[in-house]
C-alpha cells in the first residue's frame, strides 16, 4: 500500500525532522563537548543531504518518463507527488495530515519514499512549438531541474537569481536609418554612433560583472546550507547551463540521473565533504587547531569556492583573520 503526499509537504517533513534533531543536540550541548556537538549536527546535516539526493534521483526519473510531453519543460515543485510505502499501516496516512507529527513518524515518512510522479500543469502546448529549437528547450528543462534541486538541498529556498535589464549591446548600437540624412548632420551622427559604441562596451562589461555576481551568489548560497561541493557543482552547472564548459555541460536529463546515481553509489567520496575533517583539497588544518573554528571555516569555504570555479568567476579569495600575534 502507498500513501500519496505532495513533494512540498514531504520536503517540509524532512526540514522539520532535521530541525528536531538540531534542537535535541542543542539541549544536550551542556553535557557534551563542543567537538561531539559539532559532529552530531554535521551528521544530521549529512543525513538530510543523503535523503534529498535519493529523492532528487526519483524526481529526475519521473521527469525522464514524462518528457515525451512538451509540457514537461514547465516544471515546479508543486507538479510532483511523493509515493510513500506505508506497509498497509493506515496510521501513516493519518500522520501525513498532521501539522506536527512525532519524530519517529517523521523519520518513517521521510525514509519510505518509493517513487515520485510528475503531473504537468500545462495542457495546451502545440507540437510545432515542442519541436522548435530543441536544444534551447532542453536547456530550459535542465535549468528548471537545477532550481528544483536547489530547493531540495537548501531546505525549500529558491536560488538567488540576479536578472539584467533586457537590453542588448546590438540594440544600443542600432540607429534609425530610415529616411534621408542631410550632409550637415553627418558629424552629429558619427558622434552619436561613437557614444553608442562606448555604451555597448559598458553594457557588455556590466553583463559580465552581473553574471559573475550571480554565480558567486549561487555558490555562496549553496555552501551556506551545507550542500557538499559535488552537489554545488551539479546544481550550478544545471542552473547556468548556457555558460558551462562544454566538457562538463549536461546535455540531457538522463545525464543528470547518471550523475545522481554516481553520487548515491559512493556517498563517502562524493557527498561527505572533507571539510568535516578540517580540510578541503590541498588545504588542511589537521585536528589540533583550537579556538579558531570560525576562522578555519572561513578559509575552507573560500577554498571550496575556488575549487568550484570552473569559469574563473571567483578564482581569487582574500581572507582576513583578527587576533593578537601568536594567537
RACOR-V469168 format. One record per residue. N is the residue number from 1. SS is DSSP state (H for helix, E for strand, C for the rest). PHI is phi in whole degrees, 0 to 359 (999 if undefined). D_FIRST is the distance of its C-alpha to the first C-alpha in whole Angstrom. Layout:
n->N ss->SS phi->PHI d_first->D_FIRST
n->N ss->SS phi->PHI d_first->D_FIRST
This chain:
n->1 ss->C phi->999 d_first->0
n->2 ss->E phi->232 d_first->4
n->3 ss->E phi->248 d_first->7
n->4 ss->E phi->251 d_first->10
n->5 ss->E phi->223 d_first->14
n->6 ss->E phi->287 d_first->17
n->7 ss->H phi->298 d_first->18
n->8 ss->H phi->298 d_first->21
n->9 ss->H phi->292 d_first->19
n->10 ss->H phi->300 d_first->18
n->11 ss->H phi->296 d_first->21
n->12 ss->H phi->297 d_first->23
n->13 ss->H phi->293 d_first->20
n->14 ss->H phi->296 d_first->21
n->15 ss->H phi->296 d_first->25
n->16 ss->H phi->296 d_first->25
n->17 ss->H phi->297 d_first->24
n->18 ss->H phi->298 d_first->27
n->19 ss->H phi->298 d_first->29
n->20 ss->H phi->299 d_first->28
n->21 ss->H phi->294 d_first->29
n->22 ss->H phi->297 d_first->32
n->23 ss->H phi->297 d_first->33
n->24 ss->H phi->295 d_first->32
n->25 ss->H phi->292 d_first->35
n->26 ss->H phi->294 d_first->37
n->27 ss->H phi->294 d_first->38
n->28 ss->H phi->273 d_first->38
n->29 ss->H phi->298 d_first->41
n->30 ss->H phi->300 d_first->44
n->31 ss->H phi->259 d_first->43
n->32 ss->C phi->229 d_first->42
n->33 ss->C phi->281 d_first->44
n->34 ss->H phi->299 d_first->44
n->35 ss->H phi->298 d_first->43
n->36 ss->H phi->294 d_first->40
n->37 ss->H phi->298 d_first->39
n->38 ss->H phi->297 d_first->39
n->39 ss->H phi->296 d_first->37
n->40 ss->H phi->294 d_first->34
n->41 ss->H phi->295 d_first->34
n->42 ss->H phi->295 d_first->34
n->43 ss->H phi->295 d_first->31
n->44 ss->H phi->295 d_first->29
n->45 ss->H phi->295 d_first->30
n->46 ss->H phi->293 d_first->29
n->47 ss->H phi->297 d_first->26
n->48 ss->H phi->300 d_first->25
n->49 ss->H phi->298 d_first->27
n->50 ss->H phi->297 d_first->25
n->51 ss->H phi->294 d_first->21
n->52 ss->H phi->295 d_first->23
n->53 ss->H phi->296 d_first->24
n->54 ss->H phi->296 d_first->21
n->55 ss->H phi->287 d_first->19
n->56 ss->H phi->300 d_first->22
n->57 ss->H phi->296 d_first->22
n->58 ss->H phi->297 d_first->19
n->59 ss->H phi->297 d_first->20
n->60 ss->H phi->294 d_first->23
n->61 ss->H phi->296 d_first->21
n->62 ss->H phi->296 d_first->20
n->63 ss->H phi->290 d_first->23
n->64 ss->H phi->301 d_first->24
n->65 ss->H phi->293 d_first->22
n->66 ss->H phi->265 d_first->24
n->67 ss->C phi->287 d_first->27
n->68 ss->C phi->293 d_first->28
n->69 ss->C phi->264 d_first->29
n->70 ss->H phi->297 d_first->32
n->71 ss->H phi->295 d_first->30
n->72 ss->H phi->291 d_first->28
n->73 ss->H phi->287 d_first->31
n->74 ss->C phi->249 d_first->30
n->75 ss->C phi->232 d_first->27
n->76 ss->C phi->221 d_first->27
n->77 ss->H phi->298 d_first->24
n->78 ss->H phi->284 d_first->23
n->79 ss->H phi->277 d_first->22
n->80 ss->E phi->246 d_first->19
n->81 ss->E phi->242 d_first->15
n->82 ss->E phi->262 d_first->13
n->83 ss->E phi->259 d_first->10
n->84 ss->E phi->247 d_first->8
n->85 ss->E phi->283 d_first->6
n->86 ss->C phi->265 d_first->6
n->87 ss->C phi->53 d_first->6
n->88 ss->C phi->76 d_first->5
n->89 ss->C phi->271 d_first->8
n->90 ss->H phi->295 d_first->9
n->91 ss->H phi->295 d_first->12
n->92 ss->H phi->298 d_first->11
n->93 ss->H phi->297 d_first->10
n->94 ss->H phi->288 d_first->14
n->95 ss->H phi->298 d_first->15
n->96 ss->C phi->295 d_first->15
n->97 ss->C phi->272 d_first->17
n->98 ss->C phi->280 d_first->20
n->99 ss->C phi->280 d_first->22
n->100 ss->C phi->223 d_first->23
n->101 ss->C phi->294 d_first->20
n->102 ss->C phi->293 d_first->22
n->103 ss->H phi->299 d_first->22
n->104 ss->H phi->297 d_first->20
n->105 ss->H phi->292 d_first->17
n->106 ss->H phi->301 d_first->18
n->107 ss->H phi->301 d_first->18
n->108 ss->H phi->292 d_first->14
n->109 ss->H phi->297 d_first->13
n->110 ss->H phi->294 d_first->16
n->111 ss->H phi->269 d_first->15
n->112 ss->C phi->254 d_first->12
n->113 ss->E phi->285 d_first->12
n->114 ss->E phi->249 d_first->11
n->115 ss->E phi->195 d_first->13
n->116 ss->E phi->240 d_first->15
n->117 ss->E phi->243 d_first->16
n->118 ss->E phi->252 d_first->19
n->119 ss->C phi->234 d_first->21
n->120 ss->C phi->288 d_first->25
n->121 ss->C phi->264 d_first->27
n->122 ss->C phi->254 d_first->30
n->123 ss->C phi->248 d_first->30
n->124 ss->C phi->243 d_first->34
n->125 ss->C phi->234 d_first->35
n->126 ss->C phi->288 d_first->37
n->127 ss->H phi->294 d_first->37
n->128 ss->H phi->297 d_first->41
n->129 ss->H phi->293 d_first->40
n->130 ss->H phi->294 d_first->37
n->131 ss->H phi->274 d_first->39
n->132 ss->C phi->277 d_first->42
n->133 ss->C phi->51 d_first->42
n->134 ss->H phi->300 d_first->39
n->135 ss->H phi->296 d_first->40
n->136 ss->H phi->297 d_first->40
n->137 ss->H phi->296 d_first->37
n->138 ss->H phi->296 d_first->35
n->139 ss->H phi->297 d_first->37
n->140 ss->H phi->298 d_first->36
n->141 ss->H phi->299 d_first->32
n->142 ss->H phi->297 d_first->33
n->143 ss->H phi->296 d_first->34
n->144 ss->H phi->294 d_first->31
n->145 ss->H phi->297 d_first->29
n->146 ss->H phi->301 d_first->31
n->147 ss->H phi->294 d_first->31
n->148 ss->H phi->295 d_first->28
n->149 ss->H phi->295 d_first->28
n->150 ss->H phi->301 d_first->30
n->151 ss->H phi->297 d_first->28
n->152 ss->H phi->297 d_first->26
n->153 ss->H phi->277 d_first->28
n->154 ss->C phi->254 d_first->31
n->155 ss->C phi->58 d_first->28
n->156 ss->C phi->86 d_first->28
n->157 ss->C phi->274 d_first->32
n->158 ss->C phi->285 d_first->33
n->159 ss->C phi->292 d_first->35
n->160 ss->C phi->287 d_first->39
n->161 ss->C phi->250 d_first->41
n->162 ss->C phi->263 d_first->44
n->163 ss->C phi->256 d_first->46
n->164 ss->C phi->237 d_first->49
n->165 ss->C phi->304 d_first->51
n->166 ss->C phi->284 d_first->51
n->167 ss->C phi->232 d_first->54
n->168 ss->C phi->260 d_first->55
n->169 ss->H phi->295 d_first->59
n->170 ss->H phi->294 d_first->59
n->171 ss->H phi->292 d_first->59
n->172 ss->H phi->290 d_first->62
n->173 ss->H phi->280 d_first->64
n->174 ss->C phi->281 d_first->64
n->175 ss->C phi->239 d_first->67
n->176 ss->C phi->286 d_first->68
n->177 ss->C phi->264 d_first->71
n->178 ss->C phi->289 d_first->71
n->179 ss->C phi->86 d_first->75
n->180 ss->C phi->279 d_first->78
n->181 ss->C phi->241 d_first->79
n->182 ss->C phi->287 d_first->82
n->183 ss->H phi->300 d_first->84
n->184 ss->H phi->287 d_first->85
n->185 ss->H phi->266 d_first->81
n->186 ss->H phi->302 d_first->80
n->187 ss->H phi->299 d_first->81
n->188 ss->H phi->296 d_first->78
n->189 ss->H phi->292 d_first->76
n->190 ss->H phi->297 d_first->76
n->191 ss->H phi->298 d_first->76
n->192 ss->H phi->296 d_first->72
n->193 ss->H phi->296 d_first->71
n->194 ss->H phi->296 d_first->72
n->195 ss->H phi->294 d_first->70
n->196 ss->H phi->291 d_first->67
n->197 ss->H phi->297 d_first->67
n->198 ss->H phi->297 d_first->67
n->199 ss->H phi->296 d_first->64
n->200 ss->H phi->294 d_first->62
n->201 ss->H phi->295 d_first->62
n->202 ss->H phi->297 d_first->61
n->203 ss->H phi->294 d_first->58
n->204 ss->H phi->296 d_first->57
n->205 ss->H phi->296 d_first->58
n->206 ss->H phi->296 d_first->56
n->207 ss->H phi->298 d_first->53
n->208 ss->H phi->295 d_first->53
n->209 ss->H phi->295 d_first->53
n->210 ss->H phi->293 d_first->50
n->211 ss->H phi->296 d_first->48
n->212 ss->H phi->298 d_first->49
n->213 ss->H phi->297 d_first->48
n->214 ss->H phi->295 d_first->45
n->215 ss->H phi->293 d_first->44
n->216 ss->H phi->299 d_first->45
n->217 ss->H phi->298 d_first->43
n->218 ss->H phi->294 d_first->40
n->219 ss->H phi->299 d_first->41
n->220 ss->H phi->299 d_first->42
n->221 ss->H phi->297 d_first->39
n->222 ss->H phi->296 d_first->36
n->223 ss->H phi->296 d_first->38
n->224 ss->H phi->294 d_first->38
n->225 ss->C phi->263 d_first->35
n->226 ss->C phi->74 d_first->35
n->227 ss->C phi->286 d_first->33
n->228 ss->C phi->301 d_first->34
n->229 ss->H phi->304 d_first->37
n->230 ss->H phi->295 d_first->35
n->231 ss->H phi->287 d_first->33
n->232 ss->H phi->302 d_first->36
n->233 ss->H phi->296 d_first->37
n->234 ss->H phi->299 d_first->34
n->235 ss->H phi->292 d_first->34
n->236 ss->H phi->294 d_first->37
n->237 ss->H phi->296 d_first->38
n->238 ss->H phi->285 d_first->35
n->239 ss->H phi->292 d_first->36
n->240 ss->C phi->250 d_first->40
n->241 ss->H phi->297 d_first->39
n->242 ss->H phi->285 d_first->43
n->243 ss->H phi->247 d_first->45
n->244 ss->C phi->272 d_first->43
n->245 ss->C phi->306 d_first->45
n->246 ss->C phi->302 d_first->45
n->247 ss->C phi->288 d_first->44
n->248 ss->C phi->253 d_first->41
n->249 ss->C phi->290 d_first->40
n->250 ss->C phi->282 d_first->36
n->251 ss->C phi->250 d_first->37
n->252 ss->C phi->203 d_first->33
n->253 ss->H phi->292 d_first->30
n->254 ss->H phi->296 d_first->29
n->255 ss->H phi->296 d_first->32
n->256 ss->H phi->294 d_first->30
n->257 ss->H phi->298 d_first->27
n->258 ss->H phi->297 d_first->29
n->259 ss->H phi->296 d_first->30
n->260 ss->H phi->294 d_first->27
n->261 ss->H phi->296 d_first->26
n->262 ss->H phi->293 d_first->30
n->263 ss->H phi->298 d_first->29
n->264 ss->H phi->290 d_first->26
n->265 ss->H phi->291 d_first->28
n->266 ss->C phi->225 d_first->31
n->267 ss->H phi->298 d_first->30
n->268 ss->H phi->296 d_first->33
n->269 ss->H phi->270 d_first->35
n->270 ss->H phi->256 d_first->34
n->271 ss->C phi->252 d_first->32
n->272 ss->C phi->275 d_first->34
n->273 ss->C phi->298 d_first->37
n->274 ss->H phi->289 d_first->40
n->275 ss->H phi->300 d_first->41
n->276 ss->H phi->297 d_first->39
n->277 ss->H phi->262 d_first->42
n->278 ss->C phi->86 d_first->45
n->279 ss->E phi->208 d_first->45
n->280 ss->E phi->206 d_first->45
n->281 ss->C phi->62 d_first->46
n->282 ss->C phi->266 d_first->50
n->283 ss->E phi->261 d_first->50
n->284 ss->E phi->218 d_first->50
n->285 ss->C phi->251 d_first->51
n->286 ss->C phi->67 d_first->50
n->287 ss->C phi->238 d_first->49
n->288 ss->C phi->241 d_first->52
n->289 ss->C phi->266 d_first->52
n->290 ss->C phi->244 d_first->52
n->291 ss->C phi->74 d_first->52
n->292 ss->C phi->231 d_first->52
n->293 ss->H phi->297 d_first->48
n->294 ss->H phi->295 d_first->48
n->295 ss->H phi->293 d_first->51
n->296 ss->H phi->297 d_first->49
n->297 ss->H phi->297 d_first->46
n->298 ss->H phi->296 d_first->48
n->299 ss->H phi->298 d_first->49
n->300 ss->H phi->295 d_first->46
n->301 ss->H phi->297 d_first->45
n->302 ss->H phi->297 d_first->48
n->303 ss->H phi->296 d_first->48
n->304 ss->H phi->294 d_first->44
n->305 ss->H phi->301 d_first->45
n->306 ss->H phi->296 d_first->48
n->307 ss->H phi->292 d_first->45
n->308 ss->H phi->280 d_first->43
n->309 ss->C phi->279 d_first->46
n->310 ss->C phi->273 d_first->46
n->311 ss->C phi->246 d_first->48
n->312 ss->C phi->55 d_first->51
n->313 ss->C phi->273 d_first->50
n->314 ss->C phi->214 d_first->50
n->315 ss->C phi->283 d_first->51
n->316 ss->C phi->238 d_first->54
n->317 ss->C phi->233 d_first->53
n->318 ss->C phi->238 d_first->55
n->319 ss->C phi->240 d_first->55
n->320 ss->C phi->248 d_first->57
n->321 ss->C phi->239 d_first->57
n->322 ss->C phi->271 d_first->59
n->323 ss->C phi->149 d_first->61
n->324 ss->C phi->287 d_first->64
n->325 ss->C phi->304 d_first->65
n->326 ss->C phi->84 d_first->64
n->327 ss->C phi->280 d_first->61
